[in-house]
Amino acid sequence: MKIRKKYDKEFKEMAISLLNTGKTAKDVAADLGIKPYLVSRWKREYIKHGSGSFSGNGRANLNEEQKQIAELKKELRETQIERDILKKAVGIFSKGDSKYMNS
């Protein structure tokens, strides 16, 4: 099994700052001993998210509105699950009542 290396935020920001000195991604990667695609990916993320980049562990960089939407979607899913459970319970208890109503 191959162990995946992890790079902290400071390391990634240092790589981006080296790119800003005019070096290519390939040169920066060679200097730091990493693959060039990593430097390019970090640069794209930094351009897209700025100082909010590299939040770590695969967590998305969301603005306040996106966070609120994600929270509302989570609440909606939970509410739908509760509704489905209650529907099933009503169905089960309704069947049980009909047995005793006809006797």
N, C-alpha and C positions, 0 to 999 in steps of 0.2 A: 504494500500500500504506500502510495506517495503522500508525503506530508506537505500540506499547503502552507506556504510562508505567509505571515501576516506583517503588514507594514503599518506603523502608526501614522497618525495625522501629520505630525511634524515632519516625518520622513517624506511623505507625499507632497507636502507644501514646499519642502526643500527642493524636491525634484522639479516642481513647477517653477520655482524661482530660478533654478538653473536654466530652464527652458527660456525664461524671460531675458536671460543674458545673451541670447542669440544662438545658443547651442541647439543642435538638432536632438530629437527624441532618441535617436540612435546613439549619439555621443553621450548624452546624459545617462542613458541606460548602461552604456559601457563603463562610465565613471562610477556608477553606483552598484554595478554587478547585478543588474536585473534585466528583464526582457524589455525591448523597446515598446511592445504593445501596451505594457503597463503604464509607461510614461504617457503615451498617447491617450489612453483611457482616462488617466487621472487629469490630464489637461482638459479633455472634453467635459468631465464632471465639474472641474473648477470653473470653466467658462459658463457652464449652465447654472451652477448653484452658488458660485462665489465663495464667501467665507463659510457658508453652510455646508460645504462639501465635506466628504469623508466622515460621515456621522458614525460609521462603523457597523459591523455585524449585519450587513444587508438591510439596514433600516433605511427606508426611503426618506429623502429630504422633502418634506411637505411644508407648504406655507400654511398659515392659520386657516384659510378657507378649506384647503384640502384636508387638513386634520379634522375639521368639523364635519365635512362630508363623510370621511372614513368612520368617524364615531357614529354618525347618524345611520350609516349603512349597517354597522355592527348592531346597533340597537334594533333596527328593522329586522335583521336576521333573527335575533333572539326573540323578538315579539312574534314573528311568524312561526318559529318553532313552538313557542308556548301555545299559540292559537291552534296549531295542528295537534298538539298533545291534548288540549281541551276538547277538540272536535272528536278525537278518538275516544276519550273518556265518556263524552255525552253519548256517543254511539253504543259503547259497551253497556252503559247503565240503561239506555233506552231499550235495548234488547232484553235486558233482565226484567224490566218493568212489564213488558208485554206478556211474559210467561205468567205472571201473577194476575194480570188483569182479566185474562180469559178463564180463569178457574172459578 
